[in-house]
Amino acid sequence: MEESQLSTTSGAEDDDPQPSTSNITEDDDSESSSSSAEDEPMAKRHLTVEEVRGMWNLVKVYRQLGTREQAIAFAEDRGMIPRTKMCQHHKKEMKIIYSTNKTVGSFVCNKSHRRAKFRVSRAKGTLFDNIKILMPQVFYLMYAYAQKYSYDETIREDFSEREQCLSTSTISNWFNQYREAVVKYQKHQQSMKGHIGGMGKVVQVHASQFSKRKNKESGTRGLWILGMIEDGNEDLRLEACTSNILSAEVLLPLIKKHVAEGTTIITDTSQAYDCLGDNGYIHRKMNHSDENNHTVGEKVRAQRIQSHSQWCAVKRFLSKDSYSNNSSNMDDLIYEYLWRREVKMKREDPFEELIHVINHSYKNHNPPLFFATVE
């Protein structure tokens, strides 16, 4: 592929970015440290040519982030690592030194006769703190996670020129780190949105059991997930049922957490929902197996059926071989799915959105720019 054919992402320059070169010296001290589109809801229209060409692909990651210098410059440009820092003692801008090829450098004050006393890693409080892999690999794994690569795909597509392959434990550790950032971000975004529903609004509520059947003879004991979505609104809410129990005591707090009182809630005929009418909601039941059920109108019936289609994408995501159906990580996987769903619906670049998520996750952990830790 010719260089001119590469698409450029919004915010990324065509020319390879270069790391900060002012006040840079060398130092020998070491520092420590694809899936199918059907797995997500479809956007309301196809992406335009400009949108597609503006997104990251593996070739672009390799060509623009394939070296340490490119990766560091990109991290600087995106605000993932600081460019400058002031020495608290001397009130002077500190210099940047590089040691091992796995670091983003350290800030050092040359005014001090004992330089080691005024040194702080540039990676402190960032995603790159104490990394044990090369900088280009950090961004490659970020791209692999954003694109939902399986472990096998991630190992196979790694473009680093090392004799060794990425280990599954390394991939798992980094994928988990990215997922933690996504979960933190998605929780914040959901809290900012507030409740769905309200007076005159209809919310479909449905519980479904997620499990993997290994063979037809063995039974399955899946995990119960509660889904809530307002008619005419794509803001889907998902919750794992506490202690994996489907009861009024479990469902009511989860519904109150997301659905405003006064909302008309439509459920199936499970008795676990019978408490809704006594707790500030207008409750309607619908039995899909009863074709003669006229307790709700045809429009509501169609919306109810449409809401059930949401579960298809959810189940495909949660049943992937790379995920395990256990209660210990189900909450995180739910938030990850909701984040991916929103990225898909907004037709955003998953890689760019993950960078935004990481910056949001680490923004409160960076040390002040004027502060230099004493080693």
N, C-alpha and C positions, 0 to 999 in steps of 0.2 A: 504493500500500500504506500502511495506517495505521501510525503509529509503534508502537501497541500490539501490532501483529502481528509486529514484529521479534523474532526469537529472540535470547537472550543466551548468549554463550559462558561456560563456566565460568571464573571468574577475571576476567571483564569485567563492569563495572557497567552497569546500564540507563542511568543518567545519563551524559552525556558527561564523561569525565575532564578535569581541568584541569591545566595544567602548574604546576610550582612557582612560586609568586608571591612568596614571601618573599625579600628581598634581590635583587629583579630591577630593573635599570635599563636604559635604552636606550643604544646606542652606535652610531656611524656607521662604525666600522672594519669592514672586510670580512674574511671568512675564506674559505679555499678548501675546495672540496669534495664445454580440457574434453574432457575426453576421455571415451571410453566406459568403463563400469565393467568391461567384459570385458578391459581391458588389465591388470587386476590380479586377483590371486586373490580369490575370493569369501569373505566372512566366513561363519562357520558359521550365522549367522542374520541376518535383516534388522535394520536399525537401528530403534529405537523412536522414537515421536513426540518424546519428550523429548530423545533423542540428536540427532535431526535438527534440532530447533529450537535446540539448544545450539551448533550449528556455525555458523561464519562463512559468509556468502554475500556477493555483490557489493554488495547493497543495504546490508548492515550495515557493510561496509568503507567505503562512501561516507558513510554517516550518522555513523559513530562515529570514522572516521579521515580524514575529508575535508578537514579544515583543519589548518594547521600547529600550532595550539594543541592540538587533539585528538591529533595524531600524537605531539607531544612528551610530552604527559601520559601517553599510552599507553606510550611507550617508558620513561618513568620508572617507571610502575606495574609493568611487566614486567621491570625490572632491566636494560634494554638500554642505559641511560645513567645515570650517577650523579646523585643529587639534590644532594649536598653534597660539599665538599672543604675540607680544612684547609690554610691557608698554612703551609708548613714553617718559614718565617722568623719570622712573627709569631704563629704558633700560634692563629690566628683563623680562623673560618669565612669562606670567600670568597663574594663576591656573584656572581650570575649576570647576565650582560649578553647581549643579542641584537643582532646586526648585520644580516646579510643574511637574507632569508626562506628560505634554503636550509640554514641551520645550526641546531644545537640549542643554541647559545649558548656562552659561555666563562665560566670561573671567573676572577674578578679580585679581588685583594687591595687594598682601598681604604686600607689603612694605609700603603702605600708612596707616597712622593711621586712616584716614577716608576712609575706603575701598569703600564706595558707590561712591566716586568721581572717582574711576578708575575701572569701571565696564562697560562691553559692552556685549550685547547678542551675542552668537555664531550664531544666526539665522539672524542677521542684514544683510540686502542686499541679502538674500537667499530666496529660495522657502518657507522656514519654518518660516519666520518672522511673528510673531503675529498669529500663528495658534491657532485654537480653538478646534481642534480635536486631537486624539492621533496620535503619529508618525506612528504606523503600519497602521492606517487608511489612512494616506497621501499616503503611498506606495500602499495600496490596491486600492484607487481611481485612482492612476496613472496607475495601471495595468488595471483597469476597463475601463478607457478612452482609453488606448492603444489597448485594445481588442474590442472596440466599443460596450461595454455593453449598453443596454438601462437603463433608470432610474430604471425600475422594476427589471431588472437583477442585477443591482448594489445593490439595497436594499436587495434583496433575498440572494445574494451570500456573503454578508459581514460576515467575520469570527470572528469579534470582539465579545467578551463575555460581551456585554453590554445589559441591559434590553431594551434600546431604539434602534430603527432603525435609520439609516441615513435618514435625511430629503431630499426631492427633492431639496430644496433650497441650502443645503450644497453640494449636488452632482453637481448641476448646477454651483455654484460658483467655485468649484475646476475644473470641466471640462472646464469652461471658462478660468480659469487661465492657464491650460495646453494648451488650444487652442491658447491663446495669445502667448505663448512661441513658439508653432509650426509655427504660422503665421510669427513671427519675424524671425525665423530660415529659413523658406522656402523663404521668400522675399530675404534674404541675399544670399541664395544658387542660386536663380534664377538670381540675379544681377551679380553673379560671372560667370554664364554661358554665358551671352551675348545673341546676337540675334541668331535665327535659320534661316536656309536658306542661300542664297547667290547665286552668279553666278553659273548657271548650276544645282541648287537645286530646288526641287519642294515642295511647302508647301500647304497642304489642309487647307482651311479656311471654317468654317461652323458656322452658328448661329442657336441656338435652344432655344425654349421657355420652361422654366421649370415652372410647376404649378401642383397643386393638384385639381382634379375635385371632388367635394363633392357629386354631383349628376348629372345625365345626363342632367337635364333640365337647371341647372344654368350654365352660361358661365364662362370661366376662363380668368383671365388676369395674365399670368405668367411673369416670369422674363427672359429677353433675356441674354443668355450667349454666348460669342464668343469663339470658339475653334480653335486653330492653331497647326498643327503637320506636321513636315517634313517627307517626304517619306523615309523610312529606318531608321528613328530616333524615339526613344520612348519619346523624350522630348516634352511632351504635354504642351501647354500654354492655359490658360483659363482666361477670363476677363468678368466681369459683365458689360453690356452696360450702359454707363452713362445715368442717368435719365430714364433708361429702354426704350430707343428709338433706333430703328434700322434704322440708316440713315448714309449717307456718312460722315457727320460731326462727328458722333460718332465713326464709324468703322475705319476710316483711322488713327486717332491717336493711337488707340489700336493696329492696325496691325503694324504701324511703330515702336511702342514700342517693339515689339517682333521679327519682320521679317526684315531681312536685305534687302536693296535695290538690285535690280538685280535678285531677286528671281522670279521664275515662280509660280504664285499663282493660284490655281484652286478653283473656287467657284460655287455656284448655279447661277441661272439666275436673281437674285435680282438686281435691278437697283442701290441699295446702294453700290455695288462694282464697278460700272462703272468708278469710279475715279482712280482706281488702276493703269491703264495703263498710266495715265498722272502724276503719282507720283513715278516713278522709278521702277515699277514692270512690269513683263510680265504677262498679265492677260488672263486666259482661263476660259470659262464658261462650265458648264456641267449640263444638265437637266436629272435627273434620270428617269423621267417619259417618256422620249422620247427614245425608244429603237433604233431608227434610227439615233441618234445623233453620228456623227463621228468626232466631232471637237477635240476630244482627243482620244488617243490610248487606246487599250484594257488594257494595263498594268496600265495606269493612271486611267482608269475607275475602275479596280479592287482595286487599292490603295485608290481611292475615297470611294468606298463602304466599304473598311476595316476601313477607318478613321471614318465612321459613326458609326461603332460598338463601338468606344470609348465612344460614348454618352450613351450607355446602362448602363455602369458601373457608369458614372457620374450621370445619372438621378436616378439610384437606391440609390446612396449615398445621394443626395440632397433631395430626396423625403421621407427619413426616418421620422417616426413620431416624433422622438426626435429633428428634425430640423424644423424650420419654414421658408417658402419661402417668405422672405421679404428682401428688398434691404439693410436694416440696418446691417445684418450679412452675407449677401451672399458672400462678398469678403473674409471674414475670412473662411467661409466654403469651398470656392474654394481652398484656400491655404492649408487647412487641407486635402482636398481630394488629392491634388497633392502630399503632403507629404506621406500620407498613400499609395498612388499608387507607389511611388518610393520605400518605405520600402518593399512593396509586391514584386515588380519586382526584387529587389536586394536580396530577401529572407532573410531579416534581422529580428531580434526579435523586435517587436514593442515596448516592454517594455524597452529593452536596448536602442533603438533608441530615445525613449522619454527622458530617462535620459541624453543622449547626447544633445538633444535639450534644455533641461532645463539648463544644465551646460553652453551651448552656450548663452542662453538668459540672464543668471544672472552673467556671467563672468565679465561684466563691472560694476556691481553694488556692488560687495563685497568691503568693506572698506580695506585699506592696512593693512597688517598683523602687522605693527609696531604701528598702531594708536589705541588708546583707547579713546572712547568718555567719556566726563565728564557729569555725571547725576546731 
